[in-house]
Amino acid sequence: MKNLKSMFKSKKPLVIPGVYDAIGAKIVEKVGFDAMFQTGYGTSATLFGMPDYGFIGASETVDNARRICRAVSVPVIVDSDTGYGNALSVWKLVKELESSGASGIFLEDQRWPKRCGHMQGKEVIPQEEYTEKLGAAIDARESKDFIIVARTDARATEGLDAAIERGIQNKKTGADAVFIEAPKTLDEMKKIGKAIKAPLVANMIEGGATPLSSAEALNKMGFKIILYPLSVLFANTFATMNILQELKKSGSTTKFKQKVVNFDQFNDLVELPKFRKMEKKYGFSKRE
């Protein structure tokens, strides 16, 4: 498996799509991405049909990470929200996620119950409290290759300068990368890039608070990790709504024949040929 920290040292930006289930993770790997991100929003939406509003907890996050990590052989970074408690809760969560095969986490400083970083009504905990949680995450990891991304949502509550100060402090505490959530303009992003000397995350959400920019442009501003956490969720929702509306309208999906994978293509994706070989190896075919 590739090392995420070594990717941070590359001159090229690291573009990371968000996933929320094992099949999506396998598609991301097949397309050729070097890493992926387990999105909390996608996890909440697909497990419960509910928004990213503090409805999922540690058990849902760890269980989902275990399924996703087992399905692929590229690094998976897990959205661990606020750590679901105090510093000890964060310590336990990091232990569980690392043992599940995750390669890193995002840890944020929102007050619980948290909400999506591009929603209104956020609150953040004092920096001293977050520093304790971040320190616990750093202490808990077994491997230094397990990355910890420190996210602050203080831009919305305390202003950009305060958010930048938090980001600088988080880097000093030992975070491997820094994430200032939801800047509103390209000028704000440029200011973040100039002020913080660390691998930086740019969070690209279609229709979100931060303007969309190319990976190349963001990299020139100082951002190393270009995150697209909800693109797969939004695209799958669009495709599902379209094919179901056609099925409801016409009673058939024939119109979408060229817009869906076929039975054999999907079976290849989930590695059916591999399991057929295993059947033969273990004698299943002899009993049929």
N, C-alpha and C positions, 0 to 999 in steps of 0.2 A: 504494500500500500504506500502511496506517495505521502511525503511529509509536508504538512501544511506550512510549517515555519519556513521550509526551504522555498516554498512557493511565494511567500511574502517577500523574499529577497530578490525575486525575479523583477526585471524591468517591466514586464507585461502585467497588466491588471488581472486579477483572479475573478472571473465572472462566475457567480454561484447562483443556480436556480433553487427555488424552494420546492420541497416535496412534503407529502403528508401521508404517503402509504408506500408499501413495498413495490407495487407495480410501477408507480411513478418514479421511484428510485431506480428501478431497473432500466427504465426508458432514458433517464438522465445519464446513466452510465453508458448505455448503448450509443447514445448520440455523441459521447466523447468528452463530457465535462470532467474536470479534474477533481471537483468536490461538489457537495450539495448541502442544503440547509433544511433541517426539519422545522417547518414553520408551525408556531403555536396557533396562529390564526387558522391555518389549514387543518390542524389537528382538532381544534374545537369545532370548526365548521363541519368536518366530515364524520367525526365521532358522535356529535350531539346535534348537528344542525343549528348551532348557536354561535354568536359572534365571539371575537377575542375580547372577552369582558370579564375575565377571571373565573371562568367556569371549569377549566381543566386544572388538574393538580399534578403532583409529582408522579403518582402511579400511572396516569394516562400518558404523561410525557415519557417516562422510562419504558413502559410497555411498547409504545409506538416506536421508540428508538431501537429497541431490541429487534423488532420485526424488520425495520428498514435496514439496519446495519447488517443483519444476517443475509439480506437479499443482494448486497452489493460488495464490491471490493475497493471502492474509492472512499475517501474520507467523508464522514457525515458530521456536520456541526449542528448541535441541537439548541433550539430556542428553549432556554430553561426559565424564561420569564423572570420573576424576582427571586427564584430559588425556593418559593413556597414556604416561607417562614423566616427564621433568624439565621445567624451564621452557622449554627449547628445543622440546620436543615439543608443549607447550601453544601456543607461538607459531606453530608450523607448522599445528597443528590449527585454530586460529582463522582463519588465512589461508585454509585450504581450505574451512572451513564458510561463511565470509562469501562467498567466491567462488561457493559452491554455492547461494547464495540465502537462507541462514539469517539470522534477525534477531537472534540472541543465543544464549548458551549458559548452562548450569549447570555450574559447576566445583567439585568437592568436594575435601575434604582427607583422604580415606581413604588408608591405605597399601594398595598393590597386592599381591595381587589384591583388588579391592574387592568389596562385596556390597550387596544391596539395603539401604537405610537402615533398614528395619524388621525386619531379620534380626539374629540374635545373632552375636557373634564379630568385630565390627568393630574396627579399629585406625585411628588417625589419625597423620599425619605432624606434625613440629614446626611451630608457627605460622610460624617464620622461613622454612621451606622452602615452605610454602603461599603466603606473601606473595610470594616470588620467582615462583611459578607464576602467581599472580593478576596481578602486575605485568607479566609477559610477555603475558598475555592482553589486558590493557589496551593495551599498546604495539602489539600485532599488528593490532588492528582498524583498518580504513581509515576507517570512519564512526563518529562518536560516537553515532549512532543504534543501532548494534549493541550490545545490552545484555549485560552480564556479571553473572550472579547468583552470588554467593559462598556456597557451601553448606559448613556444618561438621557433622560427625557426632560431635563431641566430647561431646554430651549423654550418649551411651552409655558413653563411656570415661573422661571427666574430670569429668562432672557438669554441671548446668545453668549454674551461674555461670561456669564456664570456657568453656562454649560461647557464652554471651552475650559474654564478653570477646573471644573470637575474632570474633564477628559485628561488634562495635564496631570492632575493628582492621581487619577486611575493608572496612568502609565507609570508614574513614580512608584505606585504600590506594587506593580508587577504585571499588569495586564499585557497580554501579547498583542492586542489590537484595541483600538478605541473607536467607539461608535457614538456620534452625536446625532440623536434621532430627530428627524423632521425639520431640518432647516428649510426655510421658505423660499429662498432665492439663490441664484447662482453666486451672487456676491457673498452671501453668507457661507456658502460652501467653500468659496475661495479663501475666505477668512479663516475657516476651520483648518483648511489645508496648510496655510502658512503658519498658523499658531501652534499646532500640535505635531511634534516630531515622533510619529509612531505610525505603524500600519493603520490606515483609516478605512472605515466602512461607509459606503454610500448606499442608502436604501432606496431602491427604485420601485415604487408602487404605482401602478397605472391608476390615475385619478387621485393619487395621494397628495400630501402637502408639499412634497419636494419635487421640483421640476425634473422631468426625465432628461437625461443626457447620455451620450454614448460612453462606452467604457474608455475609449481613448481620451475623450475630453475630460472625464472625471479623473483619470490617471494623471493628466497634466496638472490638475488642480491639487493633487497630492493624495488621492484616494487609491488604495491598493485593492480592497475587496469590494466588488460591485455586486450587490445583492439584489436579486429579483425574487422576493419571497412568495408572491401571490400570482405570478404569471401563469403557472400551470393550473392552479385552482380556478382562476378566472377563465382561462381558455377551455378547460374541461367543462365548466359550467355553461359556457356559451355553446359548445358543441352538443352537450346533452340537451339543453333547452331546444336547440334547433331540430335535432333528429326526433325528439319526442313530440314537438309541435307538428312535424310532418307526419309522424305515425298517427297522431290523433286526427289530423285533417284528412289524410288520404287512406289510412289503414295499411300503409306499406312504407318501407324504408328504401325502396328501389331508387328513388331520386338521389340518395346519399351513397350509392354503391361505390363511387370513386372517392368518397371522403371518409371512409372508414377502413381500417385494416380488415383483412379477411380471417377466416378461422385458422388457416395454416400459418399465416403471419403472426397471429397472436400466440399460437402454440409454440412457435420458435422463440418468441420473446420470453415466455415463461419456461423455456428449456425442456419442452416435452421430449425431444429426442434423447436427451441425457437420461431421463427417467425410464424411457423404453429400454435403453441399454442396461440400466440397473435391473430392470425386471428380468431380462435374459440372464444376467450374471447370477442373480439369486434364485433363478429357477421358477419364476412366476409363470412363464410361458409354457412350461411343461405340465402345469396343472390345469391349463385352459383347454 
